[in-house]
Amino acid sequence: MTKKLFSVFLLAGSFAFAQVGVNTQTPQATLDVVGNPTDTAKYDGIIAPRITGDQLKLKTYSSSQTGALVYVTSADSGPSGQTLEVTSPGYYYFDGTLWKLATGNDWHTTGNTGTVPGTNFIGTSDDKALMFKVNNTIGGFIDNVDPTASSTNGGNTALGKNALASSYNVSKENTAIGNAALFSLDNTTTNYWNTAVGAGAMKNSIATRWNTAIGANALANLNTGNRNIAVGISSLSAVGMTGSFNVAIGSNASDKITSGNQNIAVGLTPLNSLTSGSGNIGLGYFSGLGLTTGNNNIAIGQQTQVFNVTGDGQINIGNVLFGSGASSNSAVDPSKKIGVNLSAAPHSTLQVGGSLSMAYATPNSGNVLLDETYYTVRVFNGNTGITLPDASTCKGRIYILIGSNGISTKNISVSGGSGIYDDVTNTSITSISSNQRIQIQSDGTGWIVIGR
C-alpha cells in the first residue's frame, strides 16, 4: 500500500512540474526518453503513428494539431489538399496547413553528396514557376506555362538580379540573362519573343517584341520597336530609341541613333554619329564617320566618310570609290553617279579623279575574236584578220584597233548584225591597214567609227 501511494505521489509530482521522464526520474524536458544502450534485448527509439498517405488524406487537421508527427508508409496516390506534398514514404509533420516531409533530400548551402541525376534536383514538382531571389530581389525565373497553348502569358526565362523583373509573370516567351536585363519591359501580353543577354541588355525597353540584344547595355534604351538585332557592348543603346529592323554588330555600333529603321552597322563603332535615318549601311571600323542624319547611305571600310553628313544615297567604299543616288528602290536609276578618287561628290555618271588603265592586247597569230576582255588591239602581220562581236549583244562597248607599221591589209568581219560605218566619210569599214587607227563603238545595231 505504501509503494502504491508513493507511485501516485511521484506521478503527481511529475505532472505538476509538466515534465515526463521515461527510464529517468529527472526529466530534462517536457518529455525525456532515456534509452538502454547496454541492453541488447531492449530496442531504443520512439515510433510515431504509422499510416498510409491515402489514410492520412481522409483526416482533416486544424491549426490545433500543428506540429503533429506521423510516419507515412506509402505516398498519397493523388496528392492534394493537406497531403499535396505527401509524395513519398517518410516522417511528416503538420505545419498548420500542409503535411511536410521531415527528412528528405534537402539541398545544403555547403554542397550535397550521394545525389542521383534525375532523382535529386532543385526545382518544383507541381505546375508552378521556379523563382530565385537575391536579397529578396528576383534573381531568376523559369516559367512552367506553355504560351503556345495560351493567348495570355508565359514561357519566360530570367537569370540575374532584376532580370525581367517587371514582367516575368505576364509577358510571353522572353529570355533575359544578366543583371537587369529586360528590367523595365511593360507587364503586358503584347511584349514577347525578346532575347536579352548581358548586364543591362534591353534594360529600359518598354514596348517591344522580336528583338535580340547580346552584350552589356545592348539595346538598353529601346522605347518601342521590333525585330532589332544588337550584338556588342552598348550597340543600339541611345536613350529613347524607336525603330525596327535595325542590325548593329560590334562595340558601340550605331549607339546614337534614336529613330530609324533598317540600318545596318557592323564593326567597332560604325555609324557612331548617326542620330536618325533609315536604310544606312556602315561596315568597318568607324565606317560612316560623321554621318548624322540621312537615308540609304553606304560606307564600307575603315573610317569611311560621306561628303554630306546629312545627305541621302551616298556611297563610299574604302575612301576610293564614291557614289550618289543609292536607294532602297529595286528599279535602276540612270541619274546615279559613281566617282573614283574624288574630293567631292561625283557630278557625272562616272567620274575618275586620276588616270585610267584599260586592256591592251598585241596578238600576233591567227584570227582575233574580240570580246569583253579587249579594248585596245594592236594588229600584226601574224594575224589573219579581226572578228567583232554582234553589236546588238554589247551596246556601248568601245574598241581601238591599230594597224602596226608595215602590216598587210587585214580583214575586219562582224559576227552577225551590221558592219562598221563611218559617218564622217560615209563609208563602210571592212579592213585595217598599216599605220591606221580606228576607234569604234557599238550602237546596239552596228559598229560606228567614233575616232581615227
HELIX and SHEET records of a PDB file:
HELIX    1   1 THR A    2  ALA A   16  1                                  15    
HELIX    2   2 GLY A   53  LYS A   57  1                                   5    
HELIX    3   3 SER A   63  GLN A   65  5                                   3    
HELIX    4   4 GLY A   81  THR A   83  5                                   3    
HELIX    5   5 PRO A  147  ALA A  149  5                                   3    
HELIX    6   6 ALA A  391  THR A  393  5                                   3    
SHEET    1   A 2 VAL A  20  VAL A  22  0                                        
SHEET    2   A 2 LEU A  31  VAL A  33  1                                        
SHEET    1   B 4 ARG A  50  ILE A  51  0                                        
SHEET    2   B 4 LEU A  69  VAL A  72  1                                        
SHEET    3   B 4 GLY A  90  PHE A  94 -1                                        
SHEET    4   B 4 TRP A  99  LEU A 101 -1                                        
SHEET    1   C15 LEU A 130  VAL A 134  0                                        
SHEET    2   C15 THR A 137  ILE A 142 -1                                        
SHEET    3   C15 THR A 157  LEU A 159 -1                                        
SHEET    4   C15 THR A 175  ILE A 177  1                                        
SHEET    5   C15 THR A 195  VAL A 197  1                                        
SHEET    6   C15 THR A 212  ILE A 214  1                                        
SHEET    7   C15 ILE A 229  VAL A 231  1                                        
SHEET    8   C15 VAL A 247  ILE A 249  1                                        
SHEET    9   C15 ILE A 264  VAL A 266  1                                        
SHEET   10   C15 ILE A 281  LEU A 283  1                                        
SHEET   11   C15 ILE A 298  ILE A 300  1                                        
SHEET   12   C15 ILE A 315  ILE A 317  1                                        
SHEET   13   C15 LEU A 321  SER A 324 -1                                        
SHEET   14   C15 LYS A 337  VAL A 340 -1                                        
SHEET   15   C15 LEU A 350  VAL A 352  1                                        
SHEET    1   D 3 ALA A 207  ARG A 209  0                                        
SHEET    2   D 3 LEU A 222  ASN A 226  1                                        
SHEET    3   D 3 MET A 241  THR A 242  1                                        
SHEET    1   E 7 TYR A 360  ALA A 361  0                                        
SHEET    2   E 7 THR A 376  VAL A 379  1                                        
SHEET    3   E 7 ILE A 398  GLY A 403  1                                        
SHEET    4   E 7 ARG A 437  SER A 442 -1                                        
SHEET    5   E 7 TRP A 447  GLY A 451 -1                                        
SHEET    6   E 7 ILE A 420  ASP A 422  1                                        
SHEET    7   E 7 THR A 427  ILE A 429 -1                                        
SHEET    1   F 4 GLY A 366  LEU A 369  0                                        
SHEET    2   F 4 ASN A 383  LEU A 388  1                                        
SHEET    3   F 4 LYS A 410  VAL A 414  1                                        
SHEET    4   F 4 SER A 431  ILE A 432 -1                                        
END                                                                             
